[in-house]
Amino acid sequence: MQYSADGQSDGTATVPVPQPGFLASVFRDLGADGPGGGEGDADAGGRSGGRADSHDGGGGGGGGGGDGPSGEGVDESVAAHARAAALTHHRTLAVRTERERLADLLRRAALPVSAMDFESQLRRYEPRPYRAAGPEAEADGAEPRWADFAPAEPPATDPDAAPTRRLLDSGYQRELAQARLAHQRALREWRTRQAEAGSPAADESRRVHEEAEQARARAVREYNQTLEECRRAYRLAEPAAVESLLERALAAAETATQDLPAPCRAVFRPLTRTAVLDLDLPPLDLVPSLTGYRLGADGDILPVPRPPADRATDYLRLVARLALRALQAADAVDTDEILAGVVLNGWLRDPGGAEPLCLVSVDADRDALARTRLLPPAAPYEEHDGEGVYADAEQDEALVRLRQLGAAVTPDPYARAGVEPAAVAGATVPSAPDLSANEFAQLVRELLTCGGLAQWSVRLRGPAGLVATGEGAPDSALPGRWVVWASRGPGPVGEEEIRTLAEAVREESAERGLRLTTGRFTDEALDLSGEDGHQHIHLVDGEGVRELACTHLGLPLAVGR
């Protein structure tokens, strides 16, 4: 409204000039010159002039009517732009919520797990006292004592006066009489309740309570006996007992991330005393693919994608924490040291029924697990400047520790680049191709140690086999110093490898050499070992390995596939 000189309103409306800020940016996005510009001034002036003419009753009505549709179009464009901006902001907040959920999952997946050993699973029976309703509930109380009702003696006004003088105080005598009456009343009521408590209904209630307590004590006792039987079976390395203990420990480790299903199954192979864990990894879409949304020049809402490498890194960070948590649960529960090693394979399973893809595989023996601090510290990650919850894979502590265990990790899970599993969690009785590198080395060492070869020292070890030295006592089945070359694979071993082993025996100043393979030897290799210069080289083929396993370990090794 405009005002005259005397301070009264003259009825003329004045359009406020838009200030710089959000509306100014809106005018720029719409292509207008903005407040203070040519067309904006003209429109504002025309609208003001039209209204003034209309107020004065002049011929400005046509001009005001002509400007009306143009103003409505501008207002509608501004409103549409504001709606688009609000929707962009809302969608960006949704993406930010997904990022915060990922950060929370990373934190909770790194929480330490409690050991689910047998001691922690024992139950203890604590009897519950009988509490009856009605008069019997009070009948079980103790008999009222006079000491609970007797009033306190009055204080001495004269220290030299006899104690009997204080007892003659009239106020004290009144309190004493009232206390005696209260004590007698409480005693009568207690005796009445004691008499009523002997009713048949009260006896039946007490009997039901005692039977329930006996049932509770019996259930606890039977559970603990069953647990002790499982413990004995576990110490005997029975597969069912070991697998049951491992899977209970793995399930307990998931309590911190129940909203992120990552089940893990265990298979125990008594031949190598190795547990093979199959971990189901979370879906790939758990990690946000966007950093947010932005508003385009034409008003469209455009997504802002994240770099693929950053998204892959965040997924692998979560996978590394889940894998380390499973390894720690298996290591913590094995208090009797039944396991010689643990193999973990992380599988990405497609709901569509496609073949599962192995994204991470770890083959760690007990010594490696003992040397490795499996889980990151209490703060699983720190926010770097400008990175938020995201960090470089090379700097992530969980991934670094996983690689220190010799883990094979996919370089890009979103490109479906899988890795070769260290071992196959098939049947409890494995064949040589099912074993991991650590399992095969453990098997060879067990076989030769049972044969008398002590002071075992591994010189080279790889996925295909190992080279080691050992020394047996003179009265053992393998006396003297030996060089052992053990390999697995379907391919035959030729004479060239026999010559190589003979050279290694000379270099190590050993007396004998042992060439062990899960496959077979060629005829040329067999003929060469019978010659005078190579008779100190002993050969063991796949059938011989299986016989040694049954003889020395009492456990079978399946025929290779």
N, C-alpha and C positions, 0 to 999 in steps of 0.2 A: 504494500500500500504506500502511496505517496502522501506526504503531509504538506500542508500550506505553511506559510510563515508563522501563523499563530499557533502551530502545533496540532491542528486538527487534520484528520484524514480527509483527502479529497476523493477517495474511492478508486484511485488508479493503482493497478497491480504492477509491481516491478519484478522482472525475472532475475533471480540471483545469478551472478556470474560464476560458472564452475571453477573450482579451485584446482590447482595442479595435484595430481595423485592418481587414484584408480580411474576416475571418470575421464581424466585427461588421456590416460593410456587407452581407454575404450574409444574415445574420439579419434585417436591416431590410428587404431586398428580398423576403424570404419572408414578411414580415408578423409575425414574432415580436417579442417585446419586447426580445430581445437578452440578453446576459449580465447577470445581476444582476436581471432582471425577474421578474414574478410567475410566469408559466408556465414560464420557463426554470429558475427556482429549484425549482419544484415537480417538474419533470421530473428535474432533477439529483438532487434529494433523494429522489424516489421510486426512481430507479434505484439510488442508493447504499444506501437503506434496504432495498430488495429484495435486493441482493446481500449485505448484512450479515445479513439474516434467513436467507438461504439458507446462509450460512456457519455460522450458529449452529444450523442445523437446524430453525428455526421454521417457521411457516406463511406466510412472506412469499413463497413461490414463486409463488403465484397473482398477487400484485401485480407481481412482476418479469416474469412472462409477459405481463401486460396491457400493460405499458409497452413491450415489445419492438417490436411492429409500428409504433408511433408514432415511435420513434427511428429505425427503418430508413427510414421515409418522409422524415424530415428529412434524413438522411444522403444519400439519393438526390437530393433537391432541391438540396442543397448541391453535390453532384458535378456535376449537370446545369448548375447555374449556373456552376461553375468551368470546365466544358468550353466553354460558350458564351462566357465571358470570354476564354478562351485563343484560340478561333476568331476572335473580334472583333479581338484583338490581332494575330493572324497576318494577317488580311485588311488591317488598317491598315498593317502593314509592307509588304505587297505594293503598296499604293497609294503608299507612300513610295518604294519602289523605282522605280515608274514616274515619279515626280516627279524623282528623282535622274537617271534616264536622260534625261529632257527637259532638265534642267540641263546634262548633259554634251553633249547634241546642240547646245544653244544655244552652248556654249563652242567646240565643234569647228567648227561652221558659221561662226564668226567668225574662224577662223584665216586668216592671209593666204595667198594662192596665189602660186605661183612662175610666172614668165612662161614660157610654152611657145613662145617665138619660134624662128626657124630656127637661130639661133646655139646655143641650148641643146640642139637636137636633133641637131646634128652629132656623128658618131661618130669616134673616133680609134683608129688601129691601133697597138697596142703589141706587138712581137714577144715571143714566149715562148721562153726558152732551151731547147735540146734537153737532156733529161735521160734518159739511157738506163739500163736496169736491168742489174745484173751488173757484170762487169769493166769494161765500156765506160763505166759511170757515173763511174769514177774515172780512166779514161784521159784524159779531157778536162782533168784538172787540170794545173797547171804542173809543170815538172821540179823535184824536191826540191832546195832550195838548202842549201849548207853553212852559211849564216848562220842558218838556222832550227834547226840542230842544235848549233852551236858553243857550249860552256859559257862562262859569264862568267869573265873573268880574276880571279885572287885579288887582294884589296885589298893595297895597299902597307903593310907594317909599318914600314919605314924610308923616309921621304920622300927621303933623300939617296941611297938605293941605286939601282943601275941597273935599267932595266925588265927586263933578262934575268934578274936574280936572282929576280924573282917567277915567271917561267915555269919555274923549276927546282923549284917546289913539287910534292911527290909526289902529293898529293891532286888537284891540278889536272891533272897528267899522266894520272892514271887516268880522270878525267872526260873528258879530251880523247880518249883512246883509245876509250872507250865511245861517245862521240859520233860518231867516225869510222866505227865499225862500224855504228851505227844509220843514218848517212847512206848508207853503201854499200848496206846492205840495202834502204832505201827507194828508192834509185836503181835497183837491180836489179828490184824489184817494179814500179816505174813503167815501165821499159823493157819488161818482160814484158806489162804491160797494153796498152802502146802496140802491141805486136806482135799481141796477141789482138784489138785493136779493129778491125783491118783485115779481119775475117772477113766473109763474104757476109751473114750474118744481121745483123751490126751495120750494114753499109752499107744494107740494106733498111730497118731501123728508122729510120735517119737520113733516108733518102729519103722515107718516109711522113710523118715530122714536117715536113720542108720543104714537102711538097705541102699538108699541112694548114694551115701558116702562109701559104702563097701563097693558098689558098682564103679564109682569114680576111681577108687584106689585100684581096683582090678584092671580097669581100662588103661590106666597109666602104667601099671606093672607089665601088662601084656604088650603095650606099645614099646616100652623100653627093652623087653626081651626080644621083640622082633627087630628092633634097631641093633641090638647086640649081635643077632644072627647075621644081619646085613653087614655089620662091621667085620665079623669073622670072614664072611664071603669076600668082602672087599680086600682084606689083608691077604687072602688066597688068590687075589687078582682074577676073580670070576667076572666075566664080561658083564653079566646082568647087574651085579652089585655095583661095579665101578660106573657103568653108564647111568644107573639110577642116581647115584650120588652126584655125578657131574651135572646131570640135567636139573636136579633140584637146585644146585648151586647157580647154574646159568639162569634158571627162572627167577631165583631170588635177586639176581643182579639186575633184572629188568624192572624192578619195582620203581626205580626213580624215573623211568620213562615209559610208563604204562600207556601213554597216548602215542607212543611210537613203537608199533609191533616190530620186533626183531627176534623172532624165535631162533633158537640154536639147538641143534641135535648133536648127540655125541655117540661115537662108535669107538669101543675099546678093543685093541688088538693085543691079546696076551703074548703073542709071539715076539713082538718088539716092545711091549709095554708102552704103547703109544695111543693117545686119544686123538681121534680125528673129529674135529668140530665143523659142522656145516651151519654157517650163519646166514640167515635170510636178510638181505640188505633192504633199506627203505626205498620206496619208489623215487625215480629221478625228479619228478615234479615237486618233491618236497622243498627243494631249494628254489627261491624266487628267480625268475628269468628276467625280471624288469627292475629298474631302479625307481621307476615312477611313471608319470604321464606329464605331457606338456600340451599347451594349447597352440595350435597352428595359426598361421596368419589368416587363413580363411575360416577360422572358428572350429576346425576339426580337432578332436581329442586324439593325440598321437602317443603311442607307448614309447618309452625310452628303454631299449633293451640293455642288459648288462653284457659286458664282454664275456664270451663263452669260456675263456680261461678262468675268470673269476668265479663263475658259477660252478665249473668243474672242481675248482679248488675247495669251495665251501662244501660240496658233496663229499669229497675225499676226506676233509677234516672230520665230518660226522662219521664216516665209515671207519676212520682210524680210531676214533674214540670207542665205537662199538666193538671193534676187534680187540683193542687193548683191554676193555672191560671184561670180555669173555675169557681172554687169556688169564687175566688176574683172578677171575672166579675159579677157573680150573686149577690154577696154581695154589690158591689159598685153601681150597678144600682138600688138597692132597697132602694132609699132614703126615701120613705114614709113608710118603714117598714111593707110592706104587708106580707112578708114571715116570717113564724115562724121557718122554718128550710129548709135545702137543703140536698137532697140525691143525691150522684153521683156514678154512676156505670161505670167503664171502661171496654169496651168490645173489645175482640180480634176477629175480623171477618175473617173467612177463605174465600178467593175468590172462593174456590171450592164449596161453598154452604153448608158447615157443620154448625152445631149449633154454635152460638157465645159463646165464653168463657169469663166469668167475671174474670178479673185479679185484680181488685181493687174496693172496695166499701166503701163509706164514708157516715155516717149518722150524720150530725152535725146540732144542733139547732142554733138559731141566737146568743145566748150568747156565744157559743163556737166559732163561726166565729168571733165575735167581740173581743174575748180574744186572738185569734191566729193571729200572723203575717204571713199571708198566703204565701207570696213569699219570697224566699231567698234574701239576699242583692244584691247590684249591681254586685258583683263578685260571680257568682253562685257556683263556686268551686275553690279550690286552688290546684295547682299541688304539690303533695308530692314527696319527693325524690324517684326517681326510679319508680314512678307510672304513670307519664304523666297525661293524662286526666282521668285516672281510679282511683277510690277511694273505700274504704270499705263502704258497705251499711249502717253499723251502724254509720258511721261518716258523711253521707250525710245529709245536713241540710234539704233538701226538704222531704226526706223520714222520718226524725225525726219529722218534723212538721205534716206530714200526719198521722203518728201514734199517735201523740198527740191528734188528732181529733177522735181517736178510729177507724181508718180505718183498714179494713181487706185487706191485701196485699198478693198476691201469693208468696210463697217461691221460686218458680222456674218457670218462664213463659215458658221456653223451654221444660220443662217436662209436659207442659199442665196441671199444677196444678191450678185449678180454685178456687174461693172463692164464698161463698153464697152471692147473692145480698142483700143489706140491705132492699130494697124495689123494687117492680116491677112497672115499668113505663107503666102501661097498660092504662085502660080507666080513664077518669077524675073522674068518680065515682068509688072509690075503694071498695073492700071488706076487711074484717079484715086481711086475710093472705097477702094482697097486701101492708099493712102498714109496715113501719119500726118501730123499737123500740121507737124512739123519736116521731113518728107520733101517735102511739097508746097511749103513755103517754100524749101527747098533747090533744088527743081526750077525754080521760077519764077526764082530768083536766077541759077541757072546759065544758063537760057535767055536772060535779058535781059543778063547779063554778056557772053555770047558775041555778042550783038547790039550791044555797045558801050556799054551803060549801066553806068557805074562809080559809085563813091561811094554804094554801096547803103546805105540806112538804113531799117530796119523801124520803123514807127510803131505799128502795131497788129497783133496776130497771135492767131488763135484756131483752133479745130478746123475752122471752115468756110473760112478763108482769111486774107488779110493785106492791110495797107495799108502801102506803102513809098514812099520817094522815091529818085530817082537822077538822075545827070547824065551825059550822054554828050558825047563830043568832037564838035566841029563836023563833022569828016569821017567820023563813024561813022554806022551805020544808024539810030541813035536819038539825034540831036543835041539839045542843050539840056537843060533841067530838066524832069523828068517826075514825075507822081504816078501810082503803079501801084496798082490795086485788083484783086486776084486772088482768086477764089473757086472752090470746087468743089461740085458738087451737081447733081442731075438737073433741078432747077427752072429755068425760063427767067428771064433777066434782063430786067426791064422798063425803061421810059423813066424812071421815077422814080430809079432807081439811076444812070442816065446824068446826070441833072440834079444829083444829089448829088456825083458825081465832078467835074462842072464847077465846082461851088462850092468843092470842096477844092482844085482847081487854082488858083483865084483866091486863096484864103487862103494857099496856100504860095508864091505869086508864081512859079508854074511856067509853063512854056510849053505843055506838052501833058499829056494824061492818057491812060492805058491801062487799059481795062477788059478783064480776062482771066477767062474762065470755062471750066470743063471741060464745061459744058452748052451751051446755045444762047441766042440773043437773040430777043426777040419782034419782030414786024414794026414795032411802034411805036418800039422802041428803035433799030432800024436806020434808020427814017425820021428820028428825031430827030438821030442822029449825022451825017446828011447835010445838015442845016440850017446856015445861015451861023453861028449862034452856038455851034454844037457841033461844028464840023468839026475842032477841035483834039483831040477825043476819039476815040481809036482803039479798035477792038473786035477781040478775038481769042476765037473760040469753041473748043469742044472739038476739032473737027477741025483748027483752026489750031494748037492746043497740040501735038497729035500730030505735025503736020508740022514744027513748030519743033524738037521733040525729035529727030526723025530727021535734020533738016538740021544743027543745031548740035551735038548730042551724039552723033549716030550710033547712037542706041539707040531702040527702039520703046516706045511707051506703049499698052497695050492699050485697047480700047474699053470704056468704063464699062458696068457691069452695072446 
